Amino acid sequence: MELPTDFGYLVDIIFTTPGFVVWNFSVLPVTVMFFLQIKPNVTPFLKGIIFAALLSFVGEPITVWLGLYDPLEWKYI
């Protein structure tokens, strides 16, 4: 059973696994560990801001470009 097409996303209502399992278990932890490895003494708050900006201004446009994500009335900023 799928949602109506005017919703914007064609997804199953009943699902078994989340759509971004690979993202959650590979890209996010690897990026966080990379930040911990290269700058262990920088404050976690600054690392969080850099991580959020990186994903917002680089990660989201890439997923839109690949067609994995369609932002409905959503801006990167």
N, C-alpha and C positions, 0 to 999 in steps of 0.2 A: 504494500500500500504506500503510495507516495503523496506528498503534499501537493496542493494546487500549484500550477506554474506561475501564478502571479506572486507567489511567496518569494521567488527569486532563487531558491535552492531546491534542487530535486534530490531529496534524501528520503531514506526509508524512515517511517515513523517508529517502527520497532527495529532496533539495531543491536548487533552483538558486540562490536568493538568500535571505539571512537575512530574518527577519520584520520586523525593526525597522530597515531601511535608512534610512527617513525620519528616525527618531529619531537614528541614529548620524551622519547627514550634515547635520542641520539643527538640532535642538534642543540637542544637547550642545555643538557648536562655538559656536553663537550665545550660549548661556549663559556659556561660558568667556570669549568675547570681551567680553561685557557686563561681567563681573567685572574683566577687564583694563582696560576703558575707564573704569569709574567709580572704581576704586581701584587705580591702577597701583603705588602704593608699599606696599601691604599685603603681608605675607609670603605666599608661595604655600601654606604649610602652613595658615594661617588660611582662605585662600580655598578650599582643598580640604575643610576641615571644613565650611564653610558650604555648599559645593556638594553634599557628601554628605548633609548634613542636609536640604537643600532637596529633593533628589531622593528621599530616603528617606521623609520625612514629608509631602511634597506630591505629588511625581511618581508614586510607587508607588500611593498611594490613588486618584489620578485614573485610572491605568490599570486598577486593579481596578474602579472605578466604571464605566468605559467598557466593561468586559468583555474587555479585551485580555490580562489577566493574572489567573491564579487561583493565589494563594499556597497551596501545600499545606504545612501545618505550618510556615509562615514568618511571623515577626513583623517589623514595620517597625523596631523598635529592635534 
